[in-house]
Amino acid sequence: MAEMMQLSASLEDYLEAIYHTVEAKGAARAKDIVMRLGVHNSSVTQALKSLAEKELVNYAPYDTITLTASGEAIAKDVVKRHVVLRKFLGTVLGLPPKEADEGACRMEHSVSAPILDRIVAFVEYFENCPANDIRWEPSAGYFCGKKHDHEGTCGRDSCGHDLELHLPDLKKPAAREGG
């Protein structure tokens, strides 16, 4: 049932914040969520009431907040998406940690399970392939460290390869099919 429930990005953020707070402190209170998310008390109260109505949290004013089994399942899924995307953005794309974390936070709410599975497989391949010597070089862009006898480098990006993308011209109206 937790897999089928559609929540807003905001409510997913609240579940994630509760999950991390409980992991770190053993319990969560509304003030912990206020501090973690940088929101107002009234926003937290409203979100907690909504999550309680959906039976995702156990909440009573001035008491500790706990996740229900369904709430914990959703929170763990959000955390997994965040971790995978942060790792992809940092390890594969070479973004600085803060930028990778912020990007992952925005993306985690919309990535589908099949896409996430492919990203996980790619990150595992990227990290474990013994022939992988591709690294991000901020000053030159994506490049490959392989050396070839006659060319000196592999021919990607900074070493001369023209990475041309064939994108549609968005300024022209699209041609209509069938007439």
NUSE-767508 format. One record per residue (C-alpha): residue number from 1; residue in three letters; chain; x, y, z. Coordinates in steps of 0.05 Angstrom, whole numbers, plus 32768, in hexadecimal, padded with zeros to 4 digits. Last residue first. Layout:
! residues N
NUM:ALA:A:X:Y:Z
...
END
This chain:
! residues 179
179:GLY:A:7FEA:8148:7C96
178:GLY:A:7FF6:8109:7CBA
177:GLU:A:802A:8120:7CED
176:ARG:A:8032:8169:7CFD
175:ALA:A:8078:8187:7CF9
174:ALA:A:808E:81A5:7D3B
173:PRO:A:8091:81F1:7D3D
172:LYS:A:80D9:820A:7D39
171:LYS:A:80FA:8229:7D76
170:LEU:A:8103:81E7:7D9A
169:ASP:A:8133:81CE:7D65
168:PRO:A:8135:8184:7D75
167:LEU:A:8173:816B:7D98
166:HIS:A:81AC:8146:7D76
165:LEU:A:81E1:8147:7DAC
164:GLU:A:8228:8151:7D95
163:LEU:A:8260:8136:7DC1
162:ASP:A:8299:814C:7D94
161:HIS:A:82D5:8124:7DAA
160:GLY:A:8314:814D:7DB2
159:CYS:A:8337:813C:7DF2
158:SER:A:830C:8169:7E1D
157:ASP:A:82CD:8143:7E0B
156:ARG:A:82E0:80FB:7DFC
155:GLY:A:8316:80E4:7DCC
154:CYS:A:8339:80AE:7DF5
153:THR:A:837B:80D2:7DFE
152:GLY:A:83C1:80D5:7DE0
151:GLU:A:83A9:80C9:7D99
150:HIS:A:83DA:8095:7D7E
149:ASP:A:83EA:806D:7DBD
148:HIS:A:83A7:8075:7DDF
147:LYS:A:83A2:808E:7E26
146:LYS:A:8365:8082:7E52
145:GLY:A:8354:80B9:7E84
144:CYS:A:830F:80C5:7E69
143:PHE:A:82EF:8109:7E6D
142:TYR:A:82B1:812D:7E85
141:GLY:A:82BC:8178:7E88
140:ALA:A:82FE:819C:7E81
139:SER:A:8306:81C8:7EBE
138:PRO:A:82D8:819E:7EEB
137:GLU:A:82F8:815C:7ED9
136:TRP:A:82C5:8125:7EE2
135:ARG:A:82E2:80DF:7EDF
134:ILE:A:82DF:80A4:7EB0
133:ASP:A:8311:806E:7EC1
132:ASN:A:82E2:8034:7EC0
131:ALA:A:8305:7FF5:7EA9
130:PRO:A:82FF:7FD4:7EED
129:CYS:A:82B4:7FE0:7EEE
128:ASN:A:829F:7FE6:7F37
127:GLU:A:828C:802F:7F43
126:PHE:A:826D:803D:7F00
125:TYR:A:824A:7FF9:7EFE
124:GLU:A:822C:8005:7F43
123:VAL:A:8219:804C:7F2F
122:PHE:A:81F9:8031:7EEF
121:ALA:A:81D2:7FFA:7F13
120:VAL:A:81B8:802C:7F47
119:ILE:A:81A4:805D:7F0F
118:ARG:A:817F:8025:7EEB
117:ASP:A:8159:8013:7F2A
116:LEU:A:8148:805D:7F35
115:ILE:A:812B:8061:7EEE
114:PRO:A:8100:8023:7EFB
113:ALA:A:80E9:803E:7F3F
112:SER:A:80D4:8082:7F23
111:VAL:A:80F8:80C3:7F32
110:SER:A:80CA:80FC:7F45
109:HIS:A:80D3:810A:7F8F
108:GLU:A:811D:80F8:7F93
107:MET:A:812F:812E:7F5F
106:ARG:A:812B:816B:7F8B
105:CYS:A:8150:814B:7FC6
104:ALA:A:8182:812B:7F97
103:GLY:A:8193:816F:7F7A
102:GLU:A:819E:818D:7FBF
101:ASP:A:81CA:8152:7FD3
100:ALA:A:81F3:8154:7F93
99:GLU:A:81FC:81A0:7F9A
98:LYS:A:8214:8198:7FE2
97:PRO:A:8243:815E:7FD0
96:PRO:A:8264:8180:7F93
95:LEU:A:824C:8163:7F51
94:GLY:A:8277:812E:7F2F
93:LEU:A:8243:8112:7F01
92:VAL:A:8250:80C9:7F13
91:THR:A:8263:80CE:7F5D
90:GLY:A:823E:810C:7F73
89:LEU:A:81FF:810C:7F49
88:PHE:A:81FA:80C0:7F4B
87:LYS:A:8208:80BD:7F96
86:ARG:A:81D5:80F3:7FA4
85:LEU:A:81A2:80CF:7F78
84:VAL:A:81AC:808D:7F9C
83:VAL:A:81AA:80AD:7FE1
82:HIS:A:816B:80D6:7FD2
81:ARG:A:8146:809B:7FB3
80:LYS:A:8157:806F:7FEF
79:VAL:A:8141:80A5:8020
78:VAL:A:80FE:80AC:7FFB
77:ASP:A:80F5:8060:7FFC
76:LYS:A:8107:805E:8046
75:ALA:A:80D3:8094:8054
74:ILE:A:809D:806F:802D
73:ALA:A:80AA:802E:8054
72:GLU:A:80AD:8055:8096
71:GLY:A:806A:8075:8088
70:SER:A:804A:8032:8078
69:ALA:A:8065:8013:80B8
68:THR:A:804F:8050:80DF
67:LEU:A:8082:8086:80EB
66:THR:A:8089:80A4:8130
65:ILE:A:8080:80EA:814B
64:THR:A:808D:80FA:8193
63:ASP:A:8058:8120:81B9
62:TYR:A:8047:816B:81BE
61:PRO:A:800B:8163:818F
60:ALA:A:7FFB:811B:817E
59:TYR:A:8019:80F7:8142
58:ASN:A:8022:80AF:812B
57:VAL:A:8038:80B4:80E4
56:LEU:A:8026:8097:80A0
55:GLU:A:7FDC:808A:80AF
54:LYS:A:7FC5:80B9:8077
53:GLU:A:7FA2:80E3:80AB
52:ALA:A:7FE3:80E3:80D4
51:LEU:A:800A:80FC:8097
50:SER:A:7FD8:8135:808F
49:LYS:A:7FDB:8147:80D8
48:LEU:A:8027:8145:80D6
47:ALA:A:8028:8173:809A
46:GLN:A:7FFA:81A6:80BB
45:THR:A:8022:81A5:80FC
44:VAL:A:8063:81AC:80D5
43:SER:A:8049:81E7:80AE
42:SER:A:8030:8209:80EE
41:ASN:A:8074:8200:810F
40:HIS:A:8096:8225:80D5
39:VAL:A:80C8:8206:80A6
38:GLY:A:8113:81FD:80A6
37:LEU:A:8110:81B4:8094
36:ARG:A:813C:8198:80CB
35:MET:A:812C:81CD:80FF
34:VAL:A:80E1:81CA:80F6
33:ILE:A:80E5:817E:80F4
32:ASP:A:810A:817C:8136
31:LYS:A:80D6:81AD:8153
30:ALA:A:809E:817D:8140
29:ARG:A:80BE:8145:8168
28:ALA:A:80E4:8108:8150
27:ALA:A:8100:80CD:8177
26:GLY:A:813E:80A2:817A
25:LYS:A:816B:80DE:816D
24:ALA:A:818F:80CF:812C
23:GLU:A:8162:8099:810D
22:VAL:A:8123:80BB:8128
21:THR:A:813B:80FD:8109
20:HIS:A:814C:80DC:80C7
19:TYR:A:8107:80BB:80C1
18:ILE:A:80E1:80F9:80D7
17:ALA:A:8107:8123:80A3
16:GLU:A:80F9:80EF:806C
15:LEU:A:80AF:80ED:807E
14:TYR:A:80AD:8139:807D
13:ASP:A:80D0:813C:803A
12:GLU:A:809E:8109:801D
11:LEU:A:8067:8138:8035
10:SER:A:8087:8172:800F
9:ALA:A:8092:8149:7FD0
8:SER:A:8048:813B:7FD0
7:LEU:A:8031:80F4:7FDF
6:GLN:A:8016:80BE:7FB2
5:MET:A:8006:807E:7FD6
4:MET:A:8011:8040:7FAB
3:GLU:A:8053:8029:7FC9
2:ALA:A:8039:8031:8010
1:MET:A:8000:8000:8000
END
